């Protein structure tokens, strides 16, 4: 009986929807509507009572389409006046006076006095997503901290532990534009009600750490941070903490463990850092670039930032371009710029021309590679690269031409992940070790063709079965290799077997 009633309910809904469509499109006059006449009459009467007329509805729809701005279809190049990082190459003075001459610390007091809700709203309007790889909406993440206080202090932790192969965007900010990060800490800290920021910087970044500390000291001396920051009545401190070179400490909870003086091993979640973070207090861990752009967004407005890139992929972005290009560089560009345009405009093109391109790792070593056929049209943003079965990650492009032994290149990356695994999770500890051994056999060809499916299965057993994303980062390069270059792997195995038989 229940199923009959349910069926009648959905059938009536289906007929009602059809009849309503007919009212709006006047299909009833042509006799194409399958609805009973009585239902059509009732709905038509209701529409008349509500003064819903087909012509009026159509007119409103057409006018709304005319009023809506057309969607952007071309992206980049970014104009110089729209660049947030104006000293990326260190051509200007990076100290306080130089930073102020480029617009840093301008009206920061006004931003702070506008309050938490205003800052968060501007960040949300901007569509800013995390620049560290995950791409989580920044305004939402920072908003998690704005809960009623339970007496514990709140902290901002800036993840400057940039250790992924091919990635060096944050290094340029800390070395050449450190005041932008310090000011960003103040604005972001205000947005989440934090009382201090800890910038956890990679141990090898000695010069960057030194410049950052000088910038912090200058900001303290000028009254920009510390007690009554910028004269706003808001107290905020900034500290630099140096790591010891472990890649795993780039994971937010492992970073917190290291910050507390413990072994850098990721924590189980929940609880999440927003509830129990550093020293057991509410904490937000944010990427250097994410924090550094916050003051400019607040000064120029969230809608200004939203105007760059595609929907859900807005803003400007720092891209690293390395590998087989004529002029490797770090450049700020508009999100959603085509990958081909990015390489040819800013990196001088692929060595030997675009036709010499083999593949590109588009988002740092932890993202799957994509072949040239995909690179021709793919857009450099979160959604575009996900559709291409890879990811934006840290936006560090590693370009490989046809001289590259792509199997060896991926094997070297897997060796890195095997070395950097903390060993806490069995799938990562054992699985990545086995993948490393198998990949170096594939380099020589000393394997069986069936082992290609075997290493694919191992990567799937690692992916999604570890505490942190290091296991995923180790699995994805292998999956990208097999997805796009399996014939090369099979050919190498066959050639090795032929040589082995000839020797026998």
N, C-alpha and C positions, 0 to 999 in steps of 0.2 A: 504493500500500500504506500509506504514511504517513497519507494522508487518511482511509483506512478505519479505521485504528487510532485516529486522533484522534476520528473520529465515534463509535466505540464507547466511547471514554473518556468523552466528554461525555454520551452516552446513558446509560451506567451511572451517572454522577454524577446525572443528572436523575432516573432511576428511584429511586436510593438516597434522594435528597432527598424525593421524593414518598412513598416507603414510610415514611421516618422521620416525616414529617408525619402520615401515617396512624396510626402507632403512638401518637403523642402525642394525636391527636384522635379515634382509634378509628373512622376512616372505613372501615376494612377491613370492619367488621361490616355496614356498609350497602351494600357492594359497589361503592363509587364509585372505588376505587383501581385504576388501570390497570396496576400493577406485576405482574410474574409472581409466583405464589404462593411459589416457592422463595426469591426475594429478600426478600419480606416476612417469611418464616419465619426466615431468617438474621438479619435486622436485629432482629426481635422477640426472638430468643434473645440477641443481643448486648445489647439493652436490658435484658433480664431479668438477665443476668450483671452488668451495671453498676448494677443496682437502680434503673433509671430507669423509673418508673411514671408513667403519664399523669396520674393524680390528684395525685401528689406534685409533678410539674413544674408543673401548673396552679396548685397551691396556692402554690408558691414564687413563681411569676410574679405571682399576685394579691397576695401579701403584700408583694412588692417594690414593687408599684404603690401599695399602701396606705401604705408607709413613706416613699416619695418625696414630698417637699414639692410642693404644687401650684404650677404655673407662674403667675407674675404676669400679669395681664391688664390692669391699670390702672397708669399711671405718672404721678407728680407729684400734687399739688405737693410740693416738697421742704420738710421741716420746718427751722426756723431752726437747731436744734441739729445738723443734719446738713450745714450749709454749711461748706465748707472756706475760702472767701474771705469773711471776716467784716467786711472794711472796704472793700468794693468801691466804695462811694460816697464814701469819704473823710470820713466823719462822726466818726471817731475818730483818735487820735494814730497816725501811721504810723511813728514812730521806735521805737527798741529797747524802751523801757519799755512803750509802748503795745502793741507786737507781743507782748511777753512776757505782758502781762496778758490777751491773747486766746489764749494757748496756744502761740505760736511759741517755738522753742528749748527746749521742755519735753522733758526726758529725751533730748536729742539725743545726748549722750555714750553713753547705753545703746544707742541704735540703732547708732552707729558701732562700738561694741565687740562687738556681735552678729555683725559680720563681713559679708563680701561675699555669701556664699551665702544667709544669712538675709534680707538686704535684697532680693536678686534673687528669692528665693522668694516673699516677700510681694507684690512687684510682679507676679509672674506669677500668683499666686493671685487678685489683685485684678481681673485681666482688663483692666488699663489698656491702652488703645491710644493711639497718638500723637494729640495734640490739634492738630497743625499742619495737618492735612488728609489725610495719607496713611492714617492709621489703622493703622499697623503695630504689632503687639504690642510694647509697651515693654520688658517683661522679656526677651524674646528679643533685641531690638536691643541692650540694654545688656549682655546676656550675650556678645555677639560680641567684646567687649573683653577678656574674661577668658581670654586665651590665655597660654601661657608667655611671660614677658618676654624680649625679644631685646635689651634694653638701652636701647631708645628709651622716652622718657617718654610717658604717655598723657594725652590732653586731653579735656575736655568743652567743647563750644561750644554756647552757648544762642542760638537763633535768635530775636532780638527785633526783627528787621527787618520789622515789620508794616506792609506797604505796600499790601495789596489793598483795593480800594474796598469800603466797607461793613464792614470788619473793624477792630475797636478793642478787643478783649477783653484782649490782653496789655498794652496801654497802661494799663488800669485797675489791673492787678496791680502794674506798676512804679511807678505814681504813688502809689497808696494802700496797697499791701501789699508793699513792696519786700523786707522781711525774710523773707517767705515764699519768695521766689525765691532769696535768698542762702542760706537754710537748705536749700532744695531742691537747690541746686548742690552743697552739701557732702555731702548724703546720696546724690545721684546719682553724684557723683564717687567716693565711697567704694565704691559698687556696681560701678563699672567700673575701679577702681584708678587713677583719674586723679589727677594732681598739681596741676592748675590748671584753672580754668574761665574761658573768655572769653565774656562776654556781649556779643554784637554787636547794637547797638541802632540803630534807624533815626535818621538824622541830624537829622530834623525833631523828634524827641522830646527837646527840650532839657530841659524840666521833669522828665520821667521819668528822663532820664539823670542829672540833678542829684540827685534823690531816691535813686536807686539807688546812686550813689557815696557819699552820706551814710550810707546803711544799711550799705554795705560797710565804711566807715571805723569806724562804731560796732561792727560785728562784730569787726573787727581789735582795736579798743581793749579789748573785753571778752574777748578770747582765744577767741572762738567760731570764728574761722577763722585761717589762718596757721599758724605753727609750733605743733605740738601742739594741733590744733583741738579745742576743748571738753575739753581734758585727756585726749584719747583716744590720744595718741601718733601720730596721723595728721596729716601736714602737707598743707595745702591752701590755695591762693591763688585769689582771684577778681579778675578784671580786667574793666573796661568798655571796649569799643571802639566808637566811633561811626562809622556808615557815612556815605555821601555822598548818600543819597536815591535810589539806583537800585533799582527794584522787582526786577530780576533777581537782586540779591544776597540775596533771600529763598530762592533755591535753594541747597541746602547746599554744593555744591562751588563755586559762584560766591561764596558767602559766605566760604569758606575762602580763595579766591584774593584777595578784597578784604582779608581779615584779614592776609594776607601782604604787602599793599602792591601787589598787581597789579591789572590790570583785572578787574572782576567778570564773568567769563565762565565758564559751567559747564564742568566737566571731563568728558571721556569716562570712562565706568565700564564694567568694572573698570579700575584698582583702586578699591575703595570706600573711603570715609573711615576705616572701621574698620581698614583695613590701611595706607593712605597718606592721611593727612588733613593737618591744619595743621602746617606746618614738616616735612612728610614723616613725621609720627608718627601712631600709631593715634588716631583721633578719633571721638567720637560727637557728632552734631549733633542737638539736641533742642529742641522748642518750649518757650516760657516756661511755659505752663499745665501741660504734661506734667511738667516738672521741679518746679514749685511744689507739686504735689499729693503728691509722693513722701513727704515727712516725715509728713503726716497719715495716709497709707495705712499707713506703718510704725507709727505710734502707735496707731491704731485697729484695725489688722489688715486684711489683704487681703480676708478674708471680709466685713467690714463694707462695703467699697467694692463688692464683687461683688454685694451685695444690692440695689443700685440698677440699674434698667434691665433690658433683656432679655439673654438669653444671647448672648454675643459682643459685646454693646453695653453693658457695665456701667459703673457709676459716675455721678458728677455731671459737669456740663458747663457752661461759660460760653457763653451765647447773646447775640449782638448783635441787636437788633431795631430797624431803621431804616426810613425811607420813609413811606408813607402810613398811619401808625398815630397814635393819639391821644397816647401817651406813649412815645416812643422810649427804649430803655434797654439796659443790659447786665445780665444776670441769670444767677445760677447756678441750674440746675434739674436734675432727674433725667433721665438719658438715656432715650430712648424716649418722652418725653412727646409727645402728639399736637400737631402744629403749630398747629392751631386753638386748643387750650387754652393753648398757650404765648403766642400773640398776645393772646388775649382776657383772660387772667389777668394778664399782666405789662405789656402794652403798651397796655392800654385798648381793645383791639379796633381793627379797621380803620376808618379815617376814613369816615364815612357808613354804617357797618354792614358785616357780613360779606358781604351780598349785593352790596356795591359793590366787592368784591375782584376784581381781574383775574388777577393771578398773583403768585408769590413766587419770588425767587431764594433758595434755602434755605441755601447754604453759602459765601457770598462770590461775587464777580463771576465766578469761573472755573467755577461749576457751572451746569448748564442750568436754566432756569426751569421751573416747574410751574404749570398753571392752577388755578383755584379748585376744579374738580371733583376734582383730586388732593389739594389742600390739605385738603379736608374730613376725610380719614381717615388721611393719611400720618403715620407716627411719625418723630420727629426723632432718628434714629440712623443708623449706617453702613448697616446692611442694609436698613432700611425705605426709605431714600432711593435706594439703588441699585436696589431693585425698582421705584421710581417713575421710573427712568431719569435720575436726577440723583445728587447726592452730598452728604454732610454738610459736607465741606470744613472751613472754619474756623467753621462754625455761625453765620455772619453772615447773618441774614435781611434781605432787601431787599424790602419789601412795596410793591406797585403797585396802585392802585385803577383804576377804569374811566376816569379822566381821563387816564391815562398813554398817551402814544404809545409803545407797546412797541417798535416798530421803531426809533424814535429812541433809546430807552434802550439797546438792544443795540448800536446803531451807536456810541454814545458809549463803551461798554465796549471795543468792538473798536478804536476809535481809541486808547484807553489802552494796549492790548496792542501795537498797532503802534508806539507811541511808546517803550514800555519794552523792546522786543525788542533783544537785544544784537547781532543781525545775524550771529551765527556760523553758523547753520544756514540753508541756502537755503529749505527749505519754510516755515520761520517768517518769515524776512526778506522773502521775495517773496510767500508765500501770504497772510500777515496783511495786508500792504500792499494786495493785491488785494481781500481781503475788506473792508477798510476803505473802499476806493473804491466797491465795489459796494453796501455797506450804506447809504452816504449817498445813493446813487441810489435805493435802495429807499425811503428816507425820503420822497423827493419823488414816487416812483412812476415816475420816468424810467428804466424798464427794461423788459425783455421777460419774460414769464412763464417762459420757458425758463431764464432766469438764476437762478431759485430753485434748480433742480436743479444748475445750474453751481456756485453758491456752496456747496451741500451737498457736491458732489464735491471742491471745493477744501478744505473743512474736513476731509474724510476723508483727503485727501493730506497734510495737516499733522499730523493726529492720529497719534501713535505713530511719527512719522518725524523727531523732533528729539532733540537731546542731553538737553534738560530738558523739564519739563512746562509751560513757558510756552506752547508751541505748542498743547498740548492745552487749556489754559485759554482760549486765544483761539478755538479751534474749537467748544468745547462750548456757549457761549452762542448761537452761530448755529444749531447743531443743535437746541437747545431751542426757539428761536423758530420754526424751520421745522416742527418736529414738532407744535407745539401751535397756532401762529398763522399757518399758511400761508394760510388763506382771507383773512385781513386783508391780507397782502402782495399776494395776487392782486387783491383788491378795489381797493387803492390804485393798482396798475399800471393796471387797467382804467379807473379814474376819471381818471387822468392822460392816458391815451390818448384818452378821450372829450373832455376839455378841449382837448387838442392838436388834435383833428380839428375841434372847434368854432371854434377860433381860425383854422384854415386855411380 
